[in-house]
Amino acid sequence: MSYLAPAEFVTKMVDAGESKVFMSTRDTLIRAYMAGAILALAASFAIFVTTTTGSAILGAVLFPIGFCMLYLMGFDLLTGVFVLVPLALLDKRPGVTTSSLLRNWGLVFVGNFAGALTVAFMMAFIFTYGFNTDPGAIGEKIAGIGESRTLGYAEYGVAGWFTIFIRGMLCNWMVSMGVVGAMISTSVSGKVIAMWMPIMLFFAMGFEHSVVNMFLFPSGIIMGADFSVMDYLIWNEIPTVLGNLVGGLAFTGLTLYSTHVRTAPKRAY
């Protein structure tokens, strides 16, 4: 598997965060767009598998295909840059500032959303034969997910909002472990295995991923689901994004950085 020691791959995480800050606007948008599109296709595939086989766990087992593909191609998800870029700022890398960090996050958000929305329109067109028929079982499943994970949370008010937030935290704890997994090996098979495990876990547990939701909820709205754009933003996307940021950075980025880069003094004997 060609395993790298934690001190080595955490340094790679900081280096990766620094490189993303200085990436051109064009490249940042292209890589984010493709990441959003590929992850949207993977989500659609997982729902197809779940609907046709009746096995939700099988859909979760196969969903990481998309994540592995996009990271092997060097594309960027918002959930990944939430973890990597702040480490470059924390490490005081020259030229890395708060404004450049926010610029990167903003561009990746826009690119991810554009890619996911493109696939949402394409899949909705396919499911409805150009918006001329009902969307069928898979389309209805997507619409149902949108309703249950917006209006379903809204029923519980503040408690529902924080439920989404915590689901978002748990999600990016696992997803960011997948991002790190791509760095702990120098072989393709090693990277895939290390990425597969945490991504399968987050999807099987139904945690909230901001980029996956950029596909699911617009898809539901396009196909006539009974919730609004504001329902989607307030009762899913906003708390999910915030939860993804806090969870990935707190549970993965800062913990790895603090104990493998800025380590505590050695014990005196």
Rosetta blueprint (number, residue, H / E / L):
1 M L
2 S L
3 Y E
4 L L
5 A L
6 P H
7 A H
8 E H
9 F H
10 V H
11 T H
12 K H
13 M H
14 V H
15 D H
16 A H
17 G H
18 E H
19 S H
20 K H
21 V H
22 F L
23 M L
24 S L
25 T H
26 R H
27 D H
28 T H
29 L H
30 I H
31 R H
32 A H
33 Y H
34 M H
35 A H
36 G H
37 A H
38 I H
39 L H
40 A H
41 L H
42 A H
43 A H
44 S H
45 F H
46 A H
47 I H
48 F H
49 V H
50 T H
51 T H
52 T H
53 T H
54 G L
55 S L
56 A H
57 I H
58 L H
59 G H
60 A H
61 V H
62 L H
63 F L
64 P H
65 I H
66 G H
67 F H
68 C H
69 M H
70 L H
71 Y H
72 L H
73 M L
74 G L
75 F L
76 D L
77 L L
78 L H
79 T H
80 G H
81 V H
82 F H
83 V H
84 L H
85 V H
86 P H
87 L H
88 A H
89 L H
90 L H
91 D L
92 K L
93 R L
94 P L
95 G L
96 V L
97 T L
98 T H
99 S H
100 S H
101 L H
102 L H
103 R H
104 N H
105 W H
106 G H
107 L H
108 V H
109 F H
110 V H
111 G H
112 N H
113 F H
114 A H
115 G H
116 A H
117 L H
118 T H
119 V H
120 A H
121 F H
122 M H
123 M H
124 A H
125 F H
126 I H
127 F H
128 T L
129 Y L
130 G L
131 F L
132 N L
133 T L
134 D L
135 P L
136 G H
137 A H
138 I H
139 G H
140 E H
141 K H
142 I H
143 A H
144 G H
145 I H
146 G H
147 E H
148 S H
149 R L
150 T L
151 L H
152 G H
153 Y H
154 A H
155 E L
156 Y L
157 G H
158 V H
159 A H
160 G H
161 W H
162 F H
163 T H
164 I H
165 F H
166 I H
167 R H
168 G H
169 M H
170 L H
171 C H
172 N H
173 W H
174 M H
175 V H
176 S H
177 M H
178 G H
179 V H
180 V H
181 G H
182 A L
183 M L
184 I L
185 S E
186 T L
187 S L
188 V H
189 S H
190 G H
191 K H
192 V H
193 I H
194 A H
195 M H
196 W H
197 M H
198 P H
199 I H
200 M H
201 L H
202 F H
203 F H
204 A H
205 M L
206 G L
207 F L
208 E L
209 H L
210 S H
211 V H
212 V H
213 N H
214 M H
215 F H
216 L H
217 F H
218 P H
219 S H
220 G H
221 I H
222 I H
223 M L
224 G L
225 A L
226 D L
227 F L
228 S L
229 V H
230 M H
231 D H
232 Y H
233 L H
234 I H
235 W H
236 N H
237 E H
238 I H
239 P H
240 T H
241 V H
242 L H
243 G H
244 N H
245 L H
246 V H
247 G H
248 G H
249 L H
250 A H
251 F H
252 T H
253 G H
254 L H
255 T H
256 L H
257 Y H
258 S H
259 T H
260 H H
261 V L
262 R L
263 T L
264 A L
265 P L
266 K L
267 R L
268 A L
269 Y L
